[in-house]
Amino acid sequence: MKKIFASVALVIFAFFSLGVSPFVRTDGESQVQGPLRVYEDIYNHKNSIDQLVTTETTDNITLYVRSTGADTNTCLTVGDACLTIQEAIDRIPKSIGHNVLVDVGPGSFAGFYLTGFNLTFPNGQLEISGDLGNHTPGTGTGSGTADGGSTLQCADSGQTWTVDALIGKMVLVDGEYRFIRDNDATSIDLVGPLQATCNGKAYQLIQHDTVLDTFPPNNVYAYIEGYGITASGPPTSGLIWVTDFATDGQSGWYDTWWFYNTASVSVARIFGDEAYYGGGWQNVYGVSRAEDIWLEDGAAWAMFYILHSDHLRAYRVMAKRGGGSGVIAEAITFFRSNYFYAEDNVADGISFYNIGTYVTVSGYLRSVGNGGYGVALYNCGNMNFDEVYLEGNTKSGLYVGTGCKWVDLDSGTIENNSEYGIQMGEDTSSPRSAMAFLDAGGTITVQNNTLGGVRLENHSIIRLAGMTGTNTGAYGLSLTSRSHASVTSATAVTGATGNATMDEGTTILTWATDFANDGDVVTNLSNFCRIERKD
């Protein structure tokens, strides 16, 4: 031991004799506090001065993690890989101005915890990436060339796949990965479209070969906490990426991922199974993305949860069989999604609460077989849905609550729901200033809903243009409590008893008779409801 101290002291003396401080913090102060401190630091950092003094990146870095590795290795090559993801993360300098990749190979690993980093614009980026591999199905083959299909389906007449055996796997076509929503013997349906048709293209079935099966502190497989994670420069997409992982569900309180009080954090190609929550953002600022996500069989409130976050982009997301809602977004701004799916969840499929500025669901939103509403909106600002398919939900397909100032629905099908196709303003305790407004101005089919097509209450306002469909409930459109509706010559939604009513069926209105001409108006003076034809 005396020889070690003597050697260390000699090294320090040599550095200082040249006027150089060997260990310098980023603030310029010397880290050397005597031979004992230096010895302890060198010992704890595996006798590596580089690891001891490096506090910021000087070049791109790749750190490797393998199931055959060891945490005493350097992590700098596959042959000298670390054993745990956390060890590789702990080796990364806290100030990142370059591309840093943690490359995780096939196998099962513990989850990880990430905090205390600063990523500088424009080059600072950290990615933690697992491994995808080819999938061999029980019947049929894992690859081939499609002889049919579209951007949302790959068909191969030569296959003999077991029906629905490929659900939750992925397919690779022309460099694009998509989750498989369902399959029959010769075709697979995709979660979100490809850029071009699958017909005539080579395809490969894909599975997640990197699995997180135990969790670190905070009971989250991938936990990124923002106390100390900052971004220098303007908000940008993809400062931190977590990609190509699956989680293997366990009992207990845990999540597939949770991003908290941090700058831009994005995920891609993640399969989460049996998480208490699926994945979540809380107090995340800057542009974040969720691309090609599958979350299933959760036990709690929401499979996909967003709170107090802005500029989130969610593309091709499936939330399935959750113990609560499929998706909950609360107190967010500038949210955009494309191909959002919620299926067979215990509560609502997708719920938006207290939305501040602007939300748009472009492309397609599908909410099917959920135990509550298909889509529920509460106190929302400006929201736009390009196309929806809301089917077989226990409550109404679309619920627009009081306080939703502008909701725009461009097209879609709302059918076979156990209450109404569309229901608005049910909360009669809300003041008139909290009225709900829905512009259903596109081509929309509302049909076979048990209680009726469209129900308006409590100062609700709706514009119906090309809405059609016959419902098993009494009326296509029913109004009460000072609600107003605007229809056109193309409005044809109806029910088993009649087209419309404003007094719970005492008077039945018909489109052809009561609204035969542009400008026709019918008003109920007892409850101040009104329907007007405005072409």
C-alpha angles and dihedrals in degrees: 000000000000089000091053093051090047092051093049092047090051091053092050092048090051092052095047092045086063091049092250128127105215097204117043128173121221089259090060096250120131116255092202111108100164138304095292093056092048092048092050092048094048091047094048092048095050093257091296115139090186092060091044098056103029109107099154135034121259097182142001113300133200119192119189130216122189135169087239094050133101131223090230090065125095095248088218098112136029089247092052097039128151121248099224133045090223092059091053091049091050089057093058118102111248094234110063120192098153139048111291119187128188103199111201118191132210120301141061120307141172116259123253144232124218127191143134101047132134117204116196125214132275105010106024110111134150122197127183107193135182130197133271121201140184116278122224110203124214090243129022122014134293097235142029144122119287116237094187144010139087139245088297099040140044116203127190115177091198095063128099102194120166109252112266093353090121097054110132094017120108136236127214118213123167091341094310123118121209132174117240112241096188140331144201128199096290109018142049127208117216136221097238130352132285119237090251136014119291091220110115094009129121113244138190127199111232136201134187109257096180112074129183105210105164129040135229125221115320092037094260126124092216111019119177113182119192101212094117097001104114139156122225114213130016121339110275136179120260108013088149124023129187111190145170102014135133125200122216109218123241133176117267140055111316143119137221087234138344125191114193134182093342144122125256112335124172137185132200136182096005124160113197120188128190096344117162084233118011104219136324151190121205123178093347116158129194128039111317128176138205111194127178099355128169119189121173146166098017121169105214149043104319139357092210116027131182123181131175093344132129139207096021118163116199116187126179099354126168121196108183138176096352120172088232129012124339096227131008122184116182133179095350135142133210097010117170128183136175122195102003117181131191118175136174098349120158096237131019118342096223127000130186120194130186096348109189112196124354137346126178131181105195125185104013143344119194124187115171138168098359124154095235133024120336090227123001125191123193124183094338129168120208114349131171129192116188096190134355137187110194114173141160099002120156093233128028121320095234123017117190108190129204115283095041099129100187128007118172119198113184105179145337150104125277111184148149095018118153095234124022130333090231124011125184138189101356094160103090092181092071119099124248090256087067094060120146124236127195125182105200094173101145136072104298129167116207110179147150095014113154103230097030145287108279127004123191125190140163105021094322120162127201136175114208118190117155098006114145138165142103118250131203089226121084103266142026090217128016126178135190140159103035096315124155133206133191118203137178138209088271095057108113107151111138145163141220092275103032151313103276146349137187099187105048093272103314087115120029117205127202128204094222096050109027096036102031094132137044108264097028111146133190119191130186106211094193095064099012094239118153139190120191132180111226115170 
